[in-house]
Amino acid sequence: MADAGTSVIMHARRAEIGDAINTTHRNPGYFPDVELPHTVSATTDPAAALAGADFLVLSIPAQSLRTSLAAWAPHIGPDTVIVSLMKGIEIGSGLRASQIITEVTGIPAYRVAVLSGPNLAGEIMGGQPAAATIACPDEDAAHRVQRACHTPYFRPYTSTDVTGCELGGAVKNVIALAVGIASGMGLGHNAQAMLITRGLAETTRLATAMGAHPATLAGLAGLGDLVATCSSPLSRNRTFGTHLGHGLTMAEATAATRQTTEGVKSAEAILALAGAHDVEMPITEIVSDLLHEKVTLDQAASALMQRPPKPER
C-alpha cells in the first residue's frame, strides 16, 4: 500500500500490536502481509491517540462501542469530527452507532459522520477501486471527511441521510448471512439473487419507516454494500452463513470465521426495530430464528418459499 497524505495514529488495545505497527509497519493480527504507510503509527494511550485529532474514526464491534466510548470520551477534542465505520445495531437499545456516540459523549449530531458502502477491506488494502457514502447532518463536516479520505482509488460521496446509511450497512449483514446459508446449502444463483433483491426491499421498508430517503438504499450505502457483502467470499457475514449452510453449529461457525460477524449480533435487534415500526422483514426473521436455533435449515428455506403470494413492493 502506497503512503497516503494523512497522518493516522491508531489506538492499539495490545502493546505488542502497537509495537509491531511502529517497528515493522505491519499489523500481525489483521492483514499481516500488507505494509502500512509510514504515516500510520500506533499507541496504547487513548489520550495520545486523540490529542489534536481532526477526526476520530471508530471501527470496532457495535456491541463494544458504548463501553469503549466511555473511556475515550474525556479525550475527544472540541472540534474533532467522529466518523463511524460500524455496521451494527446495539442489542437491547436498538440504537445505531451515531446515536450511541451522541448519547455517551454528549457530542452533537452535526459532529458525527458515518461512512458506508461496498468497502471490502482486503480490496481497499490492495488499492483496488472503491467508493463509499459519507453521511452527516452537517454538509461541511461531511466534505471535510470526504477530502481527508479521497484517493485515486477511493471515491467518497457525501449525504445527509445518516439513518439510511447506517441501516443499509446493518441490515445487509443479515441478508448476507441468508445468502451465505443458501450458498452453503447448495442453492443456486436464482435463490441468492432472490434473497439479495427481497433483502433490499425489506431494508428499504425499515429505513424509510425510520425516516431515511429511499434513494440512499438504492445507492452505495444500500444496494452497493449489499451486493458486495452478499457476493464476495471476502465477506465475513456471507462466510459465516456459508458455514451454517454446510451444517456447522453456531459455535463451529464462530470458530471458523474468527472475526466479528455483525449480522449475527444485530439480527435480533434489527427484528425488534422492525416490530416497533410495524415493518415486515421475513428474511431477517428467518435468519434470527435460525441463529437462535428455533428452526432448522430446511425449515428456514421452506418458510420463505411458502409465504403467501403478493404484489412485488
N, C-alpha and C positions, 0 to 999 in steps of 0.2 A: 504494500500500500504506500503510495507516494505521500510525502509530507503535506499536510494541509496548512492553511494560513492562520488557523485559530488555535490559541493555546488552551489546552484542556488539562485540568487536574482531576483525577479520578479519586473517589473515596474508596479505599480498599478495606474490607472488614477484616481480612487476614494479612498480617505483616509480611508473610512470605510471598503473597501475591503482589503486594505493593513493591517489595524489594525486586522481584523479578521484572516488573514493568519498568522500574527505574534503571536497572542494570543491564537487562537483556533486550528491553523494548518488546517484550512478548508477554502475553498472559497465559501462564501454563494451564489455567483452568478452562479457558474458552479460546478456541482458535489458536492453539499454541504454535502453529506453523506460520502464522501471519505476523510480520514485523510491524509494530505500531509506529506511527510517526514520532519523530523526536520532539514534537510539540506536545506530546502526551506524557504526563508524569502521574505519580500516584502518592497518596498519603493515607495513613490510618486516622489522622486527626481531622474531624469534620470542620472544625473552625478554620484550619489552614486551607482546606479544600474550598471553603466558601468565601474566604477573605477577598473582597474586591470583585467577586464574580458578577459578570453581566448576566449570565444565565445559570440556572441550576437545572440540570437535565436529570430527570428521575426515570430509571429503568430497572425496577425491582418488582418482585411478585406483588400483585394488587393487595393480597391479604396481609402483607407485611408493611404496607405503606403507613398506616396510622401510627404504629409503634416507632418506626424509623423517623418519621417526621417530628415526633415529639422530641427526639434527641437533637435533630438538626435545626429546628425552628429558631432557637435563640441566636444562631449564627448567620441567618439569612439576612443579607443587606437590604436597606430600604428601597433600593432601586432594582434589585435583582428580579428578573423575569423567570418564573418557574415553567419548565417545559416538561410535560408528561408524555412518556412513550408507552405508558401502561395500557393494557387492553383487557381489563377485567372489571367485575362488579363486586363490591365488598359484600361478603356474606353477612346477613343479619340486618344491616342498614340499607342495603340496596343502592348505596351511593357510588357514583362514578369517581374516578381518581381526582378530577378537578374539584369536585365537591368536598372530598376528604381534605384536600390541600387547603382550601379556604377555611374549612371548619377547624382544622387543627392549628394552622398557623395564624389565622386571622388576616392573612394577606388577601386583598380584594381580588375579585374575579378578573379584573382587567389586567392583572399582572400574572395570570395563569394561562398558558397556552398548551394545546395538545397537538402532537404530531402523529399522524396515522396514514397508512397506505400500504401498498404491496411492497414491503421492505424486508425481504428475507435476508437475514444478517450475513450469511455466507457470500451471497452475491454482491452485497454492498462492500464487504471487506475486500472483494476482488476487483472493485472499481467498475462493476458492470452497471449499465444504465438503470436508473430507478427514479421514481417520483413519489411525492407524498403531499398530503394536505396539512397545513399548519393553521389551526383554528384558535382564535382568541377574540373576546369581545372588543378588545382594543386593536383596531387595524394597524396602528403604528407599531404596537408591540409585535404583532404577527409579522410585519415587514422586517423588523429587527431580527427576529429569529430566522426568517427567510434568508436574509443577507448573510447571516452567520454560517448557515449550513449549505448554501448553494455552491455546488462544484460543477466541473464539466460533466460529471456522470450522475449527479444527484440534483434533481429539479423539484424544488418545493413550490407549491401553490398556497395561497392564503384563503382564509374563510373566517366567518364569524360564528359558524354553526358548531359550537363546541359539543353540544348534545349529540348531534348527528354523527360527528367524527368518533366520539367515544363509544356510542352504542354500536356503530358499524364495526369497530375494532373488537368489541367484546363479544357480540353475538356470532361473528364469523368464526370464532374459535369453536363454538359449539357445533356449528354447521360443519366445520372441518372434521370434527370428531365423527359426525354422522357419515360423511363421505369416506373417511378412513375405514370406518366399520364396514361400509358397503364394499369397499375395495377388498378388505381382508376376507370378507365372506365370499368373494369371487363374483360379486355382481358387476355388471358391465358399465360402459360409459354412459349408456342411456340412464341408468339408475343414478349414477353420480351427477350427471347434468341435471336431472330432475331435482335432486337434493340441493344443488347449488342455486337453481332458479327459484324453487319454492322457499329455500332458506333466505334468499334475498327478499322475497315477498314478506315473510314474517318479520325479518329485521326492519324493513321499512314500515310495517304496520306499527311496531312498538315505538320506533324512533319518532315517527310523525305524531303518534299519540302523546309523546312526551315533549313535543314542541319543535322537533327537528324539521329541516327542509327536505322534501323528497329528493331534490337534486343532489344533495350530499350523498345519499345512499346509492345513487347511480354513478358516483364519481370514484376517485382514488381511495377514499376512506371507507367506501361501501363496497361496490362491485369489484374494484381493483384489488383491494385487500382480500376479499372473499375468494376470488379466483386464484390468487397466488397461494393462499393458505390451503385451499382445498385441492389444488392441483399438484403441489410440489412435495417430493419426498423429503425436502429440507424442513418442511413444516412439522413442528413438534406435535401440534394437535392432530393433524392428519395421521402422523406416525403412531401416536398413542391409540387412535381409533383403529388403525390397521392391526395393531397388536390385539385389541379386543376382538376384532372381526376374525382373527386367527384362532380365537378361543382362549387367549390368555386371561387370567384373572386380573382384577384391578391392581393388586399388589405386584403381580408379574409384569404388567404393562408399565407400571410406575418405575420399577427397577430397570426395565429395558430402555425406557425413554431417558431417564437420568436427569432431566431438566424440568423446570416448572412448566406445567401444561395448564394455561389459564382457563381453558374451556371446561376442564374437569372441576375446577374450583368455582367457576362462575355460573354454571348451568342452573343450579338451584336458585341462585339469586336473580338471574335473568327471568326465570319462570315466575318468581314471586312478583317481579316488576310487571310482567305480563298480566298476572291476575289482578294486580292493583289498578291497572289501566284498562281492564276488560278487553285484552287483546289475545286472540287465538294464536298460539305458537306450537303447532303439533310436532314439528321436528325437535324443537328444544325440549318439549315434554317427554317425548320418547327417549331422547338421549339421557335426560335426567333420570328417568325410570331405570334405564339400562345401567347407568353409573351406580345407582343405589340398589341394583340387583333385584328390582321389582319385576322385571321381565327378562326373558331370555332373548338371544339374538334373533331366533326365528319368530318369536312373538313380536319383537320390535318391528321387523320387516313387514309382517302381516298387518300389524296395527296401522302402519302408514298407508298401505295399499288398500285396506278395506274401509277407509274413511268414506262417508257418503259423497257422491259426485256433486260438483257445484261449479258455478262460473269461475273463470280464472280472474282473480283480483290480487 
